[in-house]
Every structure is written in C-alpha cells, then in structure tokens.
C-alpha cells in the first residue's frame, strides 16, 4: 500500500512522492533518494522501498525536480538542489509526525544522501547503494555535450529515452560539490553496499567512502548485482540487508530530547 504526497522543492515547484506503508507493525520509517535521472519508480527505488515496507519500514520515495510526476524543469536542479530537497523531504516527514529514521540513497542519490544526512531531521542511520565518492563522477554521462553546455549556457541531452536540458549552472554546481568532508564529519551509522561488478560506478568508490567514514560503519558486497539493481531479486536482497543492519538503530523509542516530531519548517 502506498500513499501519495507532494511537497515543494527548494526552488519552488512541487515534488511528487509515494510512501510505501507496511501492512503490519511499523518498525521505523525512511527516505529513498533515487539516482541521477532515474525517478521514484525506477527498479532500485521502487523495489528496495517496497521490500523495506514489507520488512516493517515505511519508505518515502520521491521524484526530483522535473522527473516523473514532479513539477519543474530538471535543468534548474543541481547536486545542491537534490541535497536540499532531500533535507526538505525529511522535514516534511517530521511535520507529519512520522520522522524518517533511515536515509537510503542509490547511485548519485547515495552521494546526495551522504551530503544531506547531517541536516535531515530525525535521521538516525544512512545506507548507500552503488554511490560515487565524488558527485562529479556523473559528468561521464553527459561528457559528449558538456563543452557546448559551458560555451552556450545550455544544451539538449538525450538520456533514458527522453530529452533533458542540461544547463551551465548545473554542471558548475556538480564540479563544486565536495563530499569527502561531509562523509568524514558524518556522525551517524553508515552502511555501504556496492557490487564488485558495477560497471557504472566502480567498487573503488565504496572503498573510499568506507575509509572516509567514522565508525560505526559497515560494508556489504552485492555480488552479482548490476548498478541499477534490475537483476531478479537483487533490489529485494539489498533491502533485506539494509533492514537487518538498520534494526539496532531505528527500532525502539527516540532518545530523550529528540525533537524530530516538533519541527518548525519552511515548507510553506
């Protein structure tokens, strides 16, 4: 069972989300941050979130700006906007009285989750799947048009069966993003999942994220999985691993003084 929600992006347009709800007892709640241009209904986002819901963890997954059912222009986004909208998603969950305990990010969304975690209201643990240690890793996907974007200000980019407009501000923002300090300063439990046969984001990225992070930190190799988790059962397997690992961090009452459920937000 899923509940549809909408909330405003930091740049204005409304973002569309779905909360996958457990049928029985709710052990915790979380937010899934999707990959670069993938959306909330991509295999990784939908299958991981639905399996976590079956495991008792209610999961919000939402489309970033100009993706899927969300409003706005994808080209007006950036890594910074993705991070800030993830923080907004956490604030929205807290305002509903259902703060997110867990932040899960896939691919570029994993990098955004790492960058957002410290400011995401209520979050007590973070898990990444196939995440790059450097957000600019994503430039490999649009390197054929990046020179024209920088010289002309914008250029159309065909990806995933659709045409998006890539803008200079987007490219420059990605190049300015620095994640390593955020990882080193993250004072939350971290689980890093990565496939050794990931041909999109090399597993060396997982090693670097793990080395930069503080304890408690864990690494699990997703043998046989592809980057998008499209192979049968791989997304569900990742979700079950996350569920088991997160249990000690999300189960039970929140610490005294945790004000996650009483948050003043600028969601409008």
C-alpha positions in Angstrom: 0.0 0.0 0.0 1.3 3.4 -1.0 0.3 6.9 0.0 0.8 9.8 -2.5 2.3 13.0 -1.1 3.6 16.3 -2.6 5.9 19.0 -1.2 7.7 22.0 -2.6 11.3 21.9 -3.8 13.7 24.5 -2.5 13.4 26.1 -5.9 9.6 26.3 -5.8 7.9 23.6 -7.9 6.1 20.7 -6.2 7.8 17.3 -5.9 5.7 14.1 -6.1 6.3 11.3 -3.7 4.9 7.9 -2.6 5.1 6.5 0.9 5.2 2.7 0.8 3.5 1.5 4.0 4.0 -1.7 6.0 0.9 -4.0 6.2 1.6 -4.7 9.9 3.8 -3.3 12.7 5.9 -0.3 11.7 9.5 -0.7 12.9 10.7 2.6 11.5 10.5 5.0 8.6 12.9 6.1 5.9 13.5 8.1 2.7 14.9 6.7 -0.5 16.9 9.1 -2.7 17.0 7.9 -6.4 19.8 8.1 -8.9 20.7 10.8 -11.3 17.8 10.8 -13.7 16.0 7.6 -12.5 13.0 8.7 -10.5 10.9 7.2 -7.7 9.5 4.4 -9.9 12.9 3.1 -11.1 13.6 -0.5 -10.2 16.0 0.3 -7.4 13.8 3.0 -5.8 10.5 1.1 -6.0 11.7 -2.4 -5.3 14.0 -1.5 -2.4 11.4 0.7 -0.8 8.6 -1.8 -1.2 10.7 -4.6 0.3 11.7 -2.4 3.2 8.0 -1.7 3.7 7.4 -5.5 3.8 10.2 -5.5 6.4 8.2 -3.0 8.5 10.0 0.2 7.4 7.7 2.7 5.8 9.6 4.4 2.9 9.1 7.7 1.2 10.5 7.8 -2.4 10.1 11.0 -4.4 10.8 12.3 -7.9 13.4 15.1 -8.1 12.7 18.3 -10.0 11.4 17.7 -13.5 11.5 13.9 -13.1 8.5 11.6 -13.2 5.4 13.2 -11.6 7.3 16.2 -10.1 6.8 19.7 -11.5 9.6 22.0 -12.7 12.5 21.8 -15.1 15.2 19.2 -14.4 17.8 21.6 -15.7 17.0 24.0 -12.9 18.2 21.4 -10.4 21.7 20.5 -9.4 23.5 18.4 -6.8 22.9 21.2 -4.2 19.2 21.2 -5.0 19.0 17.4 -4.8 20.6 17.6 -1.3 18.4 20.4 -0.1 15.3 18.7 -1.4 16.3 15.5 0.5 16.5 17.7 3.6 13.1 19.1 2.8 11.7 15.6 2.4 12.9 14.7 5.9 11.3 17.9 7.3 8.0 17.0 5.6 8.1 13.6 7.2 8.8 15.1 10.6 6.0 17.6 10.2 3.6 14.7 9.6 4.6 13.3 12.9 6.4 10.4 11.2 10.1 11.3 11.2 12.4 9.3 9.0 14.9 7.2 10.9 16.7 5.9 7.8 18.1 7.6 4.7 18.9 5.3 1.7 20.5 6.6 -1.4 21.2 4.8 -4.7 24.0 5.9 -7.1 24.1 9.7 -7.3 21.3 9.7 -4.8 23.7 7.9 -2.4 26.1 10.8 -2.7 23.2 13.2 -2.0 22.1 11.1 1.0 25.6 11.4 2.5 25.6 15.1 1.9 22.1 15.6 3.4 22.2 13.3 6.3 23.6 15.6 8.9 20.8 18.1 8.3 18.0 15.7 7.6 15.6 15.9 10.5 15.2 12.7 12.5 17.6 10.5 10.5 19.5 8.0 12.7 21.2 5.9 10.1 22.4 6.1 6.4 22.8 3.4 3.7 24.2 3.9 0.2 23.9 1.6 -2.8 26.4 1.9 -5.6 27.3 5.5 -4.7 30.2 7.6 -6.1 32.5 9.2 -3.6 32.7 12.3 -5.9 29.4 13.8 -7.2 31.3 14.9 -10.4 31.5 11.2 -11.4 28.2 11.8 -13.0 29.8 14.1 -15.6 30.8 10.9 -17.5 27.1 10.6 -18.5 27.0 13.9 -20.3 30.6 14.4 -21.3 29.6 14.4 -25.0 27.6 17.7 -24.6 29.4 19.4 -21.7 31.6 21.6 -23.8 28.6 23.0 -25.7 26.7 23.5 -22.4 29.6 25.5 -20.9 30.0 27.6 -24.1 26.4 28.1 -24.9 24.8 28.1 -21.5 22.6 25.1 -22.1 22.1 22.2 -24.5 19.7 19.4 -25.0 20.8 16.0 -23.7 19.1 12.7 -24.7 19.1 10.2 -21.9 16.9 7.3 -20.8 14.6 7.7 -23.8 13.9 11.4 -23.1 15.4 14.8 -23.8 16.5 16.9 -20.9 18.1 20.4 -21.0 21.5 20.5 -19.3 22.5 23.9 -18.1 25.8 25.5 -17.3 24.8 26.3 -13.7 24.1 22.5 -13.2 27.5 21.5 -14.5 29.3 24.1 -12.4 27.4 23.2 -9.3 28.3 19.5 -9.7 32.0 20.4 -10.2 32.0 22.5 -7.0 30.4 19.7 -4.9 32.8 18.2 -2.3 31.6 15.2 -0.5 34.6 13.8 1.4 34.5 16.3 4.2 30.8 15.5 4.7 31.5 11.8 4.9 34.3 12.3 7.4 32.1 14.5 9.6 29.1 12.3 9.4 28.2 11.3 13.0 25.7 8.5 12.0 25.9 4.8 11.4 26.7 4.1 7.8 26.2 1.0 5.6 27.9 1.0 2.2 26.6 -1.5 -0.3 28.2 -2.0 -3.7 28.5 -4.6 -6.4 32.1 -5.7 -7.4 30.7 -6.0 -11.0 29.2 -2.5 -11.1 30.2 -1.2 -14.5 28.8 2.3 -13.9 30.3 3.3 -10.5 33.4 1.2 -9.8 33.6 -0.5 -6.4 36.7 1.5 -5.5 34.2 4.3 -4.7 32.7 2.2 -1.9 36.2 1.6 -0.5 36.9 5.3 -0.4 33.6 6.1 1.2 34.2 3.5 3.8 37.7 4.8 4.6 36.5 8.4 4.9 33.6 7.4 7.3 33.7 7.1 11.0 32.6 4.1 13.0 30.0 2.6 13.2 30.4 1.8 9.5 29.7 -1.4 7.6 30.3 -2.7 4.0 28.4 -5.4 2.2 29.3 -6.6 -1.3 26.3 -7.1 -3.6 27.8 -10.0 -5.6 26.1 -10.5 -9.0 24.2 -7.2 -8.9 24.2 -4.7 -11.7 24.3 -0.9 -11.0 20.6 -0.4 -11.5 19.6 -3.5 -9.4 17.5 -4.7 -12.3 18.5 -8.4 -12.0 15.9 -10.6 -10.4 15.8 -10.3 -6.6 18.8 -8.0 -6.3 16.9 -4.9 -5.1 15.0 -7.0 -2.6 18.2 -8.6 -1.4 19.7 -5.2 -0.8 16.6 -4.1 1.1 16.7 -7.1 3.4 20.4 -6.4 4.2 19.6 -2.8 5.0 16.6 -3.8 7.1 18.7 -6.2 9.2 21.5 -3.8 9.6 19.3 -0.8 10.5 17.3 -2.6 13.1 19.5 -1.7 16.0 19.5 2.0 15.0 15.8 2.6 14.2 13.9 0.2 16.4 12.6 1.5 19.7 11.9 4.9 21.1 13.8 8.0 20.2 16.4 9.4 22.6 15.2 11.8 25.2 15.4 15.4 23.9 14.9 14.3 20.3 12.5 17.0 18.9 12.1 15.4 15.5 8.3 15.3 15.8 8.1 19.0 16.7 9.8 20.8 13.8 9.3 24.3 12.5 9.7 24.1 8.8 9.6 26.5 5.9 7.7 24.1 3.7 5.0 26.8 3.2 
